[in-house]
């Protein structure tokens, strides 16, 4: 999902998370109305914000375990370590306090939390903003893995390139409305940029 | 799920230096409070013991004199005589004052009527500084013997002593505020709330976990320190074997739990309002100031202003007036003079001295009774007003309950004074007829003098006096919790209230 700042992208995500009550309309996850059954709907959705914030005086592993348990899944310590490994977190960082983590490292724990939940849908709010190109690339790889596994992904981003690379459908929002939709396969990078700029002219 | 949250929160709390510091400070202040309270109780017990020893020694001196006289008369085979009142020591062979029931019961021998401290007395000093725990009973008028009754006794709700009750009332809420003010706002501000709330748990479960972990840790500390305090003070006072002590301790725990729950409830309420941490702490500090400092003072002030108790001065003036009226009534001025200077009386007239004295005591009592009655009534009205207004501030509920539970309340003291007055009558009934009959007291009768036995209030009385207000507090807590948790439904994770 693309759009200028203030277009309503994050608001849309918040509606799916039941953090904001929609003034009209419905948000459904896996067929469940999020307002009617917020807890039921949250079983099926994982969320990675732009800035993953974790408990500071706990280690990465402890954070992952806690949020995973809240999500209803518990694993062995080895499984948690393997998961963090898969998300690209340096092994020596796993048992360090979050205080010493960079934004990218926290983001990786956030991804691990989302994966641990085994959710059918993932909401991403500018997840790669501020990540270095390598981390960003690794992140895209993970997204493609999830996509292949049949997970529905809604990603808010300003990165037109990565949107085309990982996405199936692209949408552009303006002033709270979805004004344009296209299939990623049918447009080129330059075309996307052109369409985007065109829409922003109004 | 709740267990996961509670365990997580407890770990975070115990890892936080601030929490550990707060808990350590709470433990230290509770310890200091109980030490202070114990000192006050021991001081009181010591002064009662001294009084008992002093009075026993006085009685023994009178008895020794009497025994010597009995031996003297028996050896010579002369009859024993009844001694007229005389302040000068008897010459050899003369009957001592110990033979005269009026002199013995009137001033020579006094019974020490002790109000024993309860096993929990060290937990709340209450009015201990103002109310002496023993009374010296003789045949003087009851207001004279009740000199320990501080008639200008203010409803001293602003506890002056740093005792355990003070720690519970004043300091515990501050610690609870520190533990709860940012339960949600803190997580919201640090960003972790959003991630937690994307998990399939309700905000109410989340809050319940936070609340239970905090309340659990705090109550664990209070129970542990309270138990230590009980063992410490109970061992010092020798009251651990008494089941009543443990009953009172149970009630104490219940009261403290309810009071803590009230402040936890406010923490939840303020969290549910969805404001910033700074706003929360300002609101809570304001509530603390009003509930703990301003309201008790205001209620106490209202009570003493609306129903002012007659001052000690009124009582003294009434006694003096009655005294001079009694003096005037005695037709001969010399008689009045001699009642004060009895040693100058010719021996025949000394026999009437005590009669006059006793009559005057009764006249005094009659004259002062209305003033005293008025005092008691005003005191009751004050207490009534305070108990009606107590629901404006749980601190007042707590003060009253803690005093009651520790046995340092005004009600228990008044009940004790009534027992003393009843005993005073018994004392008089024993000595007056013997004196009027001019019975020569025998040394063997000295052990039969009336003894004061304090009838302890039954545990039911304590439960009755505290039950209603504690139940009221429970209802207030339940209402706050119910409202707060209902309000959490409307809590916007992304919005501000």
Interface residues (C-beta under 8 A of the other chain):
Chain A: X14 X17 X19 X20 X38 X39 X40 X42 X43 X45 X46 X47 X49 X51 X52 X53 X54 X55 X56 X57 X58 X66 X67 X69 X70 X71 X72 X110 X113 X117
Chain B: X1 X4 X5 X8 X11 X12 X15 X16 X190 X191 X192 X194 X195 X196 X197 X198 X199 X200 X201 X202 X492 X493 X494 X495
